[in-house]
């Protein structure tokens, strides 16, 4: 990999993760995508609690603030962040550590990179699209903006509206979860898919 300039970024992100879980025989890459305010982070936490083994959650919003304490959200900043996240994901999977990636990942070309990472690491790939009714998302983002809920994300309703038209359909088999409803059935299906 000729991306040596990214090594300090990857190491910084890795340090922020703390103690890594135990390696497993065949790790999984669970990619959780969706617009801001749809409940990705909550879903990832609940999923991680139910998995039969410990996984590491890579939450892009938290990792962004590790690399950029005062983020600007420019395309260059995002490109640098995701290059480092992709390298870190591949590194963890190569070490047989299961990864749950919590990021908007709205475009299929961005997700393609993750598909290739999973293939190279011989990891099981599970794709999840997270959604919620518009009014629920608007309320959540309003509460976030008012500091009523804790979040690493700075995205508000305006950001959601700007991102909504850029969503690409996931072209591979994936799970869809509406976080305004009971998420347990989808979590159970994912666990069954992992055990196959």
DRENPA-3360 file (N, C-alpha, C; in nm, 2 decimals, always signed):
BEGIN
1 = XXXXXXXX = +0.08/-0.12/+0.00/+0.00/+0.00/+0.00/+0.09/+0.12/+0.00 ~ +0.08/+0.20/-0.10/+0.16/+0.32/-0.11/+0.09/+0.44/-0.05 ~ +0.03/+0.42/+0.07/-0.04/+0.53/+0.14/+0.03/+0.56/+0.27 ~ +0.17/+0.56/+0.27/+0.24/+0.58/+0.39/+0.21/+0.71/+0.46 ~ +0.17/+0.81/+0.39/+0.14/+0.94/+0.45/+0.02/+0.93/+0.54 ~ -0.06/+0.82/+0.53/-0.18/+0.80/+0.61/-0.15/+0.72/+0.74 ~ -0.03/+0.66/+0.75/+0.00/+0.58/+0.87/-0.02/+0.65/+1.00 ~ +0.03/+0.78/+1.01/+0.01/+0.85/+1.14/-0.14/+0.86/+1.17;
9 = XXXXXXXX = -0.23/+0.89/+1.07/-0.37/+0.90/+1.09/-0.43/+0.76/+1.14 ~ -0.39/+0.66/+1.07/-0.44/+0.52/+1.11/-0.40/+0.49/+1.25 ~ -0.27/+0.52/+1.29/-0.23/+0.49/+1.42/-0.30/+0.57/+1.53 ~ -0.33/+0.69/+1.50/-0.40/+0.78/+1.59/-0.54/+0.72/+1.61 ~ -0.61/+0.68/+1.50/-0.74/+0.63/+1.51/-0.74/+0.50/+1.59 ~ -0.64/+0.41/+1.56/-0.63/+0.28/+1.63/-0.61/+0.30/+1.78 ~ -0.53/+0.40/+1.82/-0.50/+0.43/+1.96/-0.63/+0.47/+2.03 ~ -0.72/+0.54/+1.96/-0.84/+0.59/+2.02/-0.94/+0.48/+2.05;
17 = XXXXXXXX = -0.92/+0.36/+1.99/-1.01/+0.25/+2.01/-1.00/+0.18/+2.15 ~ -0.88/+0.20/+2.21/-0.86/+0.13/+2.34/-0.82/-0.02/+2.31 ~ -0.86/-0.10/+2.41/-0.83/-0.25/+2.40/-0.91/-0.31/+2.29 ~ -0.85/-0.38/+2.21/-0.92/-0.45/+2.09/-0.97/-0.58/+2.14 ~ -1.09/-0.62/+2.08/-1.15/-0.75/+2.11/-1.06/-0.87/+2.07 ~ -1.09/-0.99/+2.12/-1.01/-1.11/+2.08/-1.04/-1.14/+1.93 ~ -0.94/-1.19/+1.86/-0.96/-1.23/+1.72/-1.06/-1.35/+1.71 ~ -1.12/-1.36/+1.60/-1.22/-1.47/+1.58/-1.17/-1.55/+1.45;
25 = XXXXXXXX = -1.23/-1.67/+1.43/-1.18/-1.75/+1.32/-1.21/-1.68/+1.18 ~ -1.34/-1.64/+1.17/-1.37/-1.56/+1.04/-1.44/-1.43/+1.08 ~ -1.37/-1.32/+1.08/-1.43/-1.20/+1.12/-1.53/-1.15/+1.02 ~ -1.62/-1.06/+1.07/-1.72/-1.00/+0.98/-1.70/-0.85/+0.97 ~ -1.73/-0.80/+0.86/-1.74/-0.65/+0.84/-1.89/-0.62/+0.83 ~ -1.94/-0.56/+0.93/-2.08/-0.52/+0.92/-2.08/-0.37/+0.89 ~ -2.13/-0.33/+0.78/-2.13/-0.19/+0.73/-2.27/-0.14/+0.75 ~ -2.29/-0.04/+0.84/-2.41/+0.02/+0.87/-2.42/+0.16/+0.81;
33 = XXXXXXXX = -2.51/+0.18/+0.72/-2.52/+0.30/+0.64/-2.65/+0.37/+0.66 ~ -2.66/+0.50/+0.63/-2.79/+0.57/+0.64/-2.76/+0.71/+0.66 ~ -2.87/+0.79/+0.64/-2.86/+0.94/+0.66/-2.84/+0.98/+0.81 ~ -2.80/+1.10/+0.83/-2.79/+1.14/+0.97/-2.93/+1.14/+1.04 ~ -2.92/+1.10/+1.17/-3.04/+1.10/+1.25/-3.13/+0.98/+1.23 ~ -3.09/+0.89/+1.15/-3.17/+0.77/+1.13/-3.15/+0.66/+1.24 ~ -3.05/+0.68/+1.32/-3.03/+0.59/+1.44/-2.92/+0.49/+1.42 ~ -2.82/+0.52/+1.33/-2.71/+0.42/+1.30/-2.63/+0.38/+1.43;
41 = XXXXXXXX = -2.59/+0.49/+1.50/-2.50/+0.46/+1.62/-2.58/+0.38/+1.73 ~ -2.70/+0.42/+1.75/-2.78/+0.34/+1.85/-2.79/+0.19/+1.80 ~ -2.82/+0.18/+1.67/-2.84/+0.04/+1.62/-2.71/-0.04/+1.63 ~ -2.59/+0.03/+1.60/-2.46/-0.04/+1.61/-2.43/-0.09/+1.75 ~ -2.47/+0.00/+1.85/-2.44/-0.04/+1.99/-2.53/-0.15/+2.03 ~ -2.66/-0.15/+1.99/-2.75/-0.26/+2.03/-2.70/-0.39/+1.96 ~ -2.66/-0.38/+1.84/-2.61/-0.50/+1.76/-2.49/-0.56/+1.83 ~ -2.39/-0.47/+1.86/-2.27/-0.51/+1.93/-2.30/-0.59/+2.06;
49 = XXXXXXXX = -2.40/-0.54/+2.13/-2.43/-0.61/+2.26/-2.48/-0.75/+2.24 ~ -2.55/-0.77/+2.13/-2.61/-0.90/+2.10/-2.52/-1.00/+2.03 ~ -2.42/-0.95/+1.96/-2.33/-1.04/+1.88/-2.27/-1.15/+1.97 ~ -2.25/-1.27/+1.91/-2.19/-1.38/+1.99/-2.04/-1.36/+2.03 ~ -1.98/-1.26/+1.97/-1.84/-1.23/+2.00/-1.82/-1.07/+2.00 ~ -1.72/-1.03/+2.07/-1.70/-0.88/+2.08/-1.65/-0.83/+1.94 ~ -1.70/-0.71/+1.90/-1.66/-0.64/+1.78/-1.62/-0.51/+1.81 ~ -1.54/-0.45/+1.72/-1.50/-0.31/+1.74/-1.60/-0.22/+1.66;
57 = XXXXXXXX = -1.65/-0.11/+1.71/-1.74/-0.02/+1.64/-1.65/+0.09/+1.59 ~ -1.64/+0.11/+1.46/-1.57/+0.23/+1.40/-1.68/+0.33/+1.37 ~ -1.70/+0.43/+1.46/-1.80/+0.53/+1.44/-1.73/+0.65/+1.37 ~ -1.77/+0.68/+1.24/-1.70/+0.78/+1.16/-1.70/+0.92/+1.23 ~ -1.81/+0.95/+1.29/-1.82/+1.09/+1.36/-1.72/+1.10/+1.47 ~ -1.71/+1.00/+1.55/-1.61/+1.00/+1.66/-1.47/+1.00/+1.61 ~ -1.44/+0.92/+1.51/-1.31/+0.91/+1.45/-1.27/+1.04/+1.38 ~ -1.37/+1.11/+1.32/-1.34/+1.24/+1.26/-1.28/+1.34/+1.36;
65 = XXXXXXXX = -1.35/+1.34/+1.48/-1.31/+1.43/+1.59/-1.17/+1.39/+1.65 ~ -1.14/+1.26/+1.64/-1.01/+1.22/+1.68/-0.90/+1.28/+1.59 ~ -0.92/+1.27/+1.46/-0.82/+1.33/+1.37/-0.83/+1.48/+1.36 ~ -0.95/+1.53/+1.36/-0.98/+1.68/+1.34/-1.06/+1.73/+1.46 ~ -1.00/+1.77/+1.57/-1.07/+1.82/+1.69/-1.18/+1.93/+1.65 ~ -1.15/+2.01/+1.55/-1.24/+2.11/+1.51/-1.27/+2.09/+1.36 ~ -1.36/+1.99/+1.33/-1.38/+1.95/+1.19/-1.45/+2.06/+1.11 ~ -1.41/+2.06/+0.98/-1.46/+2.15/+0.88/-1.56/+2.09/+0.78;
73 = XXXXXXXX = -1.55/+1.95/+0.78/-1.64/+1.87/+0.69/-1.61/+1.91/+0.54 ~ -1.49/+1.95/+0.51/-1.46/+1.97/+0.36/-1.44/+1.84/+0.30 ~ -1.46/+1.83/+0.16/-1.43/+1.71/+0.09/-1.29/+1.65/+0.12 ~ -1.19/+1.74/+0.13/-1.05/+1.69/+0.15/-1.04/+1.63/+0.29 ~ -1.10/+1.69/+0.39/-1.10/+1.63/+0.52/-1.17/+1.49/+0.53 ~ -1.29/+1.49/+0.46/-1.36/+1.36/+0.46/-1.29/+1.25/+0.38 ~ -1.22/+1.29/+0.27/-1.14/+1.19/+0.20/-1.03/+1.14/+0.28 ~ -0.96/+1.22/+0.35/-0.85/+1.18/+0.44/-0.90/+1.09/+0.55;
81 = XXXXXXXX = -1.01/+1.13/+0.61/-1.07/+1.05/+0.72/-1.11/+0.91/+0.67 ~ -1.18/+0.90/+0.56/-1.22/+0.77/+0.51/-1.11/+0.68/+0.46 ~ -1.01/+0.75/+0.40/-0.89/+0.67/+0.36/-0.83/+0.60/+0.48 ~ -0.82/+0.67/+0.59/-0.76/+0.62/+0.72/-0.86/+0.51/+0.77 ~ -0.99/+0.54/+0.77/-1.09/+0.44/+0.83/-1.08/+0.31/+0.74 ~ -1.07/+0.32/+0.61/-1.06/+0.20/+0.53/-0.94/+0.12/+0.56 ~ -0.82/+0.19/+0.57/-0.70/+0.12/+0.60/-0.71/+0.05/+0.74 ~ -0.77/+0.12/+0.84/-0.78/+0.07/+0.97/-0.87/-0.05/+0.97;
89 = XXXXXXXX = -0.98/-0.04/+0.89/-1.08/-0.15/+0.88/-1.01/-0.28/+0.83 ~ -0.93/-0.26/+0.72/-0.86/-0.37/+0.66/-0.76/-0.43/+0.76 ~ -0.69/-0.34/+0.83/-0.59/-0.39/+0.92/-0.65/-0.47/+1.03 ~ -0.76/-0.43/+1.09/-0.83/-0.50/+1.19/-0.88/-0.64/+1.14 ~ -0.94/-0.64/+1.02/-1.00/-0.76/+0.96/-0.88/-0.86/+0.94 ~ -0.77/-0.81/+0.89/-0.65/-0.90/+0.86/-0.61/-0.96/+0.99 ~ -0.63/-0.89/+1.10/-0.59/-0.95/+1.24/-0.71/-1.03/+1.30 ~ -0.81/-1.06/+1.21/-0.93/-1.14/+1.25/-1.01/-1.07/+1.36;
97 = XXXXXXXX = -1.01/-0.93/+1.36/-1.10/-0.86/+1.46/-1.22/-0.81/+1.39 ~ -1.34/-0.86/+1.43/-1.47/-0.82/+1.37/-1.49/-0.66/+1.38 ~ -1.54/-0.61/+1.27/-1.56/-0.46/+1.27/-1.71/-0.43/+1.23 ~ -1.76/-0.33/+1.31/-1.89/-0.27/+1.27/-1.86/-0.13/+1.23 ~ -1.89/-0.09/+1.10/-1.86/+0.04/+1.06/-1.99/+0.12/+1.05 ~ -1.98/+0.23/+1.13/-2.10/+0.32/+1.15/-2.06/+0.45/+1.07 ~ -2.12/+0.46/+0.95/-2.09/+0.58/+0.87/-2.21/+0.60/+0.77 ~ -2.23/+0.72/+0.72/-2.34/+0.75/+0.63/-2.32/+0.66/+0.51;
105 = XXXXXXXX = -2.20/+0.65/+0.45/-2.18/+0.57/+0.33/-2.29/+0.57/+0.23 ~ -2.32/+0.69/+0.18/-2.44/+0.70/+0.10/-2.42/+0.66/-0.05 ~ -2.29/+0.66/-0.09/-2.27/+0.63/-0.24/-2.22/+0.49/-0.26 ~ -2.27/+0.43/-0.36/-2.22/+0.29/-0.39/-2.07/+0.28/-0.42 ~ -2.01/+0.38/-0.49/-1.87/+0.37/-0.51/-1.79/+0.37/-0.38 ~ -1.84/+0.44/-0.28/-1.77/+0.44/-0.15/-1.79/+0.30/-0.08 ~ -1.91/+0.25/-0.10/-1.93/+0.11/-0.04/-1.85/+0.01/-0.11 ~ -1.83/+0.02/-0.24/-1.75/-0.07/-0.32/-1.62/-0.10/-0.26;
113 = XXXXXXXX = -1.56/+0.01/-0.21/-1.42/+0.00/-0.14/-1.43/-0.10/-0.03 ~ -1.54/-0.09/+0.05/-1.56/-0.17/+0.16/-1.58/-0.32/+0.12 ~ -1.65/-0.34/+0.01/-1.68/-0.47/-0.04/-1.54/-0.54/-0.07 ~ -1.45/-0.46/-0.14/-1.32/-0.51/-0.17/-1.23/-0.54/-0.05 ~ -1.24/-0.45/+0.05/-1.17/-0.48/+0.18/-1.21/-0.61/+0.24 ~ -1.34/-0.63/+0.24/-1.40/-0.76/+0.30/-1.34/-0.88/+0.22 ~ -1.35/-0.87/+0.09/-1.30/-0.98/+0.00/-1.15/-1.01/+0.02 ~ -1.07/-0.90/+0.03/-0.93/-0.92/+0.05/-0.90/-0.98/+0.19;
121 = XXXXXXXX = -0.98/-0.94/+0.29/-0.95/-1.00/+0.42/-1.03/-1.13/+0.45 ~ -1.10/-1.18/+0.34/-1.18/-1.30/+0.35/-1.28/-1.29/+0.47 ~ -1.33/-1.17/+0.49/-1.43/-1.14/+0.60/-1.57/-1.16/+0.54 ~ -1.66/-1.20/+0.63/-1.80/-1.21/+0.59/-1.85/-1.06/+0.59 ~ -1.92/-1.03/+0.48/-1.97/-0.89/+0.46/-2.12/-0.89/+0.49 ~ -2.16/-0.80/+0.58/-2.30/-0.78/+0.61/-2.33/-0.64/+0.59 ~ -2.43/-0.61/+0.51/-2.47/-0.47/+0.48/-2.60/-0.43/+0.54 ~ -2.61/-0.32/+0.61/-2.73/-0.28/+0.68/-2.76/-0.13/+0.64;
129 = XXXXXXXX = -2.89/-0.11/+0.60/-2.93/+0.02/+0.57/-3.03/+0.06/+0.68 ~ -3.00/+0.18/+0.74/-3.08/+0.22/+0.86/-3.16/+0.34/+0.81 ~ -3.29/+0.34/+0.85/-3.38/+0.45/+0.81/-3.48/+0.47/+0.92 ~ -3.55/+0.58/+0.91/-3.66/+0.62/+1.00/-3.75/+0.72/+0.93 ~ -3.88/+0.73/+0.97/-3.97/+0.83/+0.91/-3.91/+0.97/+0.93 ~ -3.94/+1.05/+0.82/-3.88/+1.19/+0.82/-3.91/+1.26/+0.95 ~ -4.03/+1.26/+1.00/-4.07/+1.34/+1.12/-3.99/+1.29/+1.24 ~ -3.96/+1.16/+1.25/-3.88/+1.11/+1.36/-3.74/+1.16/+1.35;
137 = XXXXXXXX = -3.68/+1.16/+1.23/-3.55/+1.20/+1.20/-3.54/+1.35/+1.24 ~ -3.64/+1.43/+1.19/-3.64/+1.58/+1.22/-3.64/+1.60/+1.37 ~ -3.72/+1.53/+1.44/-3.73/+1.54/+1.59/-3.59/+1.51/+1.65 ~ -3.53/+1.40/+1.61/-3.40/+1.36/+1.67/-3.30/+1.46/+1.64 ~ -3.29/+1.51/+1.52/-3.19/+1.61/+1.49/-3.21/+1.74/+1.56 ~ -3.34/+1.78/+1.58/-3.37/+1.90/+1.66/-3.32/+1.88/+1.80 ~ -3.35/+1.76/+1.86/-3.31/+1.73/+2.00/-3.16/+1.74/+2.01 ~ -3.09/+1.68/+1.91/-2.94/+1.68/+1.90/-2.89/+1.83/+1.90;
145 = XXXXXXXX = -2.95/+1.91/+1.81/-2.91/+2.05/+1.80/-2.93/+2.13/+1.93 ~ -3.03/+2.09/+2.01/-3.05/+2.16/+2.13/-2.97/+2.09/+2.25 ~ -2.89/+2.00/+2.22/-2.81/+1.94/+2.32/-2.88/+1.84/+2.41 ~ -3.00/+1.80/+2.37/-3.08/+1.71/+2.45/-3.04/+1.56/+2.44 ~ -2.96/+1.53/+2.33/-2.91/+1.39/+2.32/-2.76/+1.41/+2.29 ~ -2.68/+1.31/+2.34/-2.54/+1.31/+2.32/-2.51/+1.24/+2.18 ~ -2.42/+1.31/+2.11/-2.38/+1.26/+1.98/-2.25/+1.31/+1.93 ~ -2.17/+1.23/+1.86/-2.04/+1.29/+1.81/-2.07/+1.36/+1.67;
153 = XXXXXXXX = -2.19/+1.34/+1.62/-2.23/+1.40/+1.49/-2.27/+1.55/+1.51 ~ -2.23/+1.63/+1.41/-2.28/+1.77/+1.41/-2.39/+1.79/+1.31 ~ -2.43/+1.68/+1.24/-2.53/+1.70/+1.13/-2.66/+1.74/+1.19 ~ -2.72/+1.84/+1.12/-2.86/+1.88/+1.16/-2.95/+1.86/+1.05 ~ -3.07/+1.91/+1.06/-3.18/+1.89/+0.96/-3.14/+1.94/+0.82 ~ -3.07/+2.06/+0.82/-3.02/+2.11/+0.69/-2.93/+2.02/+0.62 ~ -2.83/+1.96/+0.70/-2.74/+1.86/+0.65/-2.81/+1.74/+0.59 ~ -2.91/+1.69/+0.67/-2.99/+1.58/+0.63/-3.05/+1.61/+0.49;
161 = XXXXXXXX = -3.12/+1.72/+0.48/-3.19/+1.76/+0.36/-3.09/+1.77/+0.24 ~ -2.97/+1.82/+0.27/-2.87/+1.83/+0.16/-2.82/+1.69/+0.12 ~ -2.81/+1.60/+0.21/-2.75/+1.47/+0.18/-2.86/+1.38/+0.12 ~ -2.99/+1.40/+0.15/-3.09/+1.30/+0.11/-3.09/+1.27/-0.04 ~ -3.08/+1.38/-0.13/-3.08/+1.35/-0.27/-2.96/+1.27/-0.32 ~ -2.85/+1.26/-0.24/-2.73/+1.19/-0.29/-2.73/+1.04/-0.26 ~ -2.84/+0.99/-0.20/-2.84/+0.85/-0.16/-2.84/+0.76/-0.28 ~ -2.74/+0.66/-0.29/-2.74/+0.56/-0.39/-2.80/+0.43/-0.33;
169 = XXXXXXXX = -2.88/+0.36/-0.40/-2.93/+0.23/-0.36/-2.82/+0.13/-0.34 ~ -2.83/+0.05/-0.23/-2.72/-0.05/-0.21/-2.76/-0.16/-0.32 ~ -2.66/-0.20/-0.40/-2.68/-0.29/-0.51/-2.66/-0.44/-0.47 ~ -2.62/-0.46/-0.34/-2.60/-0.60/-0.30/-2.71/-0.64/-0.20 ~ -2.72/-0.76/-0.16/-2.82/-0.80/-0.06/-2.79/-0.73/+0.07 ~ -2.89/-0.68/+0.13/-2.87/-0.60/+0.26/-2.99/-0.61/+0.34 ~ -2.97/-0.58/+0.47/-3.08/-0.57/+0.57/-3.13/-0.42/+0.57 ~ -3.26/-0.40/+0.59/-3.31/-0.27/+0.61/-3.37/-0.27/+0.75;
177 = XXXXXXXX = -3.34/-0.16/+0.83/-3.40/-0.15/+0.96/-3.45/-0.01/+0.98 ~ -3.58/-0.01/+1.03/-3.64/+0.12/+1.06/-3.63/+0.13/+1.21 ~ -3.55/+0.23/+1.26/-3.52/+0.24/+1.40/-3.63/+0.31/+1.48 ~ -3.74/+0.34/+1.41/-3.86/+0.39/+1.49/-3.94/+0.28/+1.54 ~ -3.90/+0.16/+1.49/-3.97/+0.03/+1.53/-3.88/-0.05/+1.61 ~ -3.93/-0.17/+1.65/-3.84/-0.27/+1.72/-3.73/-0.32/+1.63 ~ -3.61/-0.30/+1.67/-3.49/-0.34/+1.59/-3.45/-0.48/+1.62 ~ -3.50/-0.54/+1.72/-3.46/-0.68/+1.75/-3.47/-0.78/+1.64;
185 = XXXXXXXX = -3.58/-0.79/+1.56/-3.59/-0.89/+1.46/-3.48/-0.88/+1.36 ~ -3.44/-0.75/+1.32/-3.33/-0.74/+1.22/-3.20/-0.78/+1.29 ~ -3.17/-0.75/+1.41/-3.05/-0.79/+1.48/-3.05/-0.94/+1.48 ~ -3.16/-1.01/+1.51/-3.16/-1.15/+1.52/-3.13/-1.21/+1.38 ~ -3.18/-1.15/+1.27/-3.15/-1.20/+1.13/-3.00/-1.18/+1.10 ~ -2.94/-1.07/+1.15/-2.80/-1.05/+1.12/-2.72/-1.16/+1.19 ~ -2.75/-1.19/+1.32/-2.68/-1.29/+1.39/-2.69/-1.43/+1.33 ~ -2.81/-1.45/+1.27/-2.83/-1.58/+1.20/-2.74/-1.59/+1.08;
193 = XXXX = -2.74/-1.47/+1.00/-2.66/-1.47/+0.88/-2.51/-1.48/+0.91 ~ -2.46/-1.43/+1.03/-2.32/-1.44/+1.07/-2.29/-1.59/+1.10 ~ -2.39/-1.66/+1.15/-2.36/-1.80/+1.20/-2.36/-1.90/+1.08 ~ -2.41/-1.85/+0.97/-2.42/-1.94/+0.85/-2.28/-1.98/+0.80;
% end
